[in-house]
C-alpha cells in the first residue's frame, strides 16, 4: 500500500516533546463544548436496558437516519450512517471505483490527504487538479482533466485546508462533467456547520444520480471521537454501500449514535451560531497578526483553517519544526496538502489560544 | 459485489411480522447485563471535559491496548483496536490478500457467513473445507486443499455455528500448513469467554509470523452495539493494518473504548463465569428438549449456538418460516452457514426464553 502515515502525527509527536510551551494549531479537534443534550443523552443511555446495548441496524438507528433525512431534505432510504465521515468517504469512493467506470480520481489541489490515501487503498489513481488562488473550483481545469478513465471526483466544501466555500453553480458544472464521463462526484460537507460566508449550498440541491454527499457530526458537535457520519447516496448505489459497510464494520457504535440522535433533535441553531461567531473572532485576531507579520493569506469563508505564507520561511517540515522550537506555535507543512501550497503553513483555529499564537507569530516574524 | 445480504435480516423481518408470539433464537446478541463497571464508566465519561470527546489515537486508546496486551500476553505494539471484531477480521483478511501470495481463502464448513462475504469484498476466492462431524478441524482436508494459491485460512474457535472448541494441536498443524504455502491464519476468538469445555487455548500460544488473532468485547461484555474489537498481528503486519484502519475508519468510537477499558480492568472472573453457567443451564434444557423431540444435535463446547436436525423437517428457509408460524420459534436455516449442514437449524441460546422455546419444539415435533 502506497500510503504514508499522515504527517499530522509526526508534527504532533515533535511538538509534544519540544522544549517550552507550544500552541497546537495542528489538529482539527474543536476545542469547545458539545451540545448539552449530547452529554445528557449519553448519561441516560448508560442506564438503558441491555437490549439497547446490542447491534443497531447496520445502516444506523432508524431515528437518527430519519433526523438526518429531514435535516438534509432527502428520503430516509438514501441515508447510511457510518463510523464518522471518514468511513462515509471510504464507502462513497469505493462505490465509484467498483463500477468498472475507470480508475482515476480527480482530487482538488490543495487536497485533504486522506483522499489520495483512500484512492490508493481502493486501487485507484489520484490526479491532482489545480484550484483558483483562493481555493475556488477551477471548472475548466476539471473539464480538461476529466476523461473516460475518470471514475471519481472528490470535492470538499467548506474546504480543508483552503477555507473556500464552493459556488453551487461551479459544483453543478462539475457534476455535468462527471455525468458526461460516467464518474461519481463525492461532496464532503463535514464543515457545513462552519459556513462563515452565508453562501454555502449543499450539493444535495443538485438533482443527479452521480452525486454522493458525505458529512458527519465530528466537527459540528465537537465530537471527533464519537465517529458518527453519514453518506447520502443516489438510490441505485445505496445497497452496495450498505453491503460494504456491513462487511467492513457490521455497524457503527450505538452509544454514539444514540447521543447524536438526541443532540440533533434538541440542539437549536444558537449552538452552531456561537461556534461560528467564535471562529469569526479568531479569524479576525489571527488575520490581524498575519497582516502584522507581513504574511500572505486568504481569509477563510468556512471550516476552521488558515493557509499562510511567510516571506523567506517556506512552510516545509523543517520550518514547521523551527516554528515549534523558536515561536512556540505548531502548524502543518503545506506539502501535506498536495503540491499547490508547498510553501505555505496551515494553522487550525480550534484552540482557545489563537490570540496568543497570533502574538507569538508577530513577535517572531516582526521581532 | 457478489454478496447477498445475510439471511439473518430476512428471518428476523419475517419473525417480527408473524402472527402470534415468536421466540427469537436467531440473533447473536447476549441477553444478560453488561458489567456494572461498563455502565458506570460510560456515565462518568458523559461528564468528561470536551478534549476527551475528540479523536483517540487511530490504533486505539493506549490504556485499552495495554489492558488487552496484558490479558493476552503479547506486546502492546501488536494490538490494534478496531470497530468490533468484524473490522478486525476485515483488516486481517485484507492483509492476507494484499501480500501477492495468492487469492484463495480456505474457510471451514459450516462457515460464519461474513467470512465468504469479506473474502468476496476483498477480491479473494473462498473455498469451503469440510470439518469433522462435531465441527472439529479436519487437518488432512485442510492440507489437501492448501496450495500456493492459498493466501488465507480462517478459523473460528469457539465456533459459530458448531460450538466446537478447536484442539490447539490441530491449530498448530494448520499453522504449519499455512507457513508452508505462505498463507496467513486468522483465528477469530470472539467467543473465547464462552469456552464451556475448559479446553480452549488461544492461537496466541503458537509462535508463528503467520498467525493473526482477532477478538472483541461484543459477546464477552454483552455489548454487540459498542463496536470494540481488536487484532493482534505479527510485528511485520501491524503497520499495514493500522494504515488500512486509519484510511477506512480514522479511529473507532472513544466512548465505547473508554467504557470497555474500565470494564476490562474492573470486572472480575465471576462475571464471565456467571454467563458460562447460564449458558450451561440453557444447553441442558435445550438439549433435553431436542432429545425429547427426537432431534440430532451436538452439545456445544463453546459459544452459544446449537445446530439441530429434525427428521423429515430439513432446516430450509421454508421450514424456518414454518417453525416461526407453527411453533413460535425462530432459528436460522442451515444453508446460511455453507454446505455442510444444509438440513440443520441453528438456534441461538441468548434469550431468557430458552426453556419455553424448548417446550414449544417438543410440543411441535412430538405433538
Interface residues (C-beta under 8 A of the other chain):
Chain A: X1 X3 X5 X6 X27 X29 X30 X31 X32 X33 X34 X39 X40 X42 X43 X45 X46 X47 X50 X51 X52 X53 X54 X55 X56 X83 X84 X86 X87 X90 X98 X114 X117 X118 X121 X222 X223 X224 X225 X226 X227 X240 X242 X243 X244 X246 X247 X248 X249 X250 X251 X252 X253 X254 X255 X256 X259
Chain B: X1 X3 X5 X6 X27 X29 X30 X31 X32 X33 X34 X39 X40 X42 X43 X45 X46 X47 X50 X51 X52 X53 X54 X55 X56 X83 X84 X86 X87 X90 X98 X114 X117 X118 X121 X222 X223 X224 X225 X226 X227 X240 X242 X243 X244 X246 X247 X248 X249 X250 X251 X252 X253 X254 X255 X256 X259
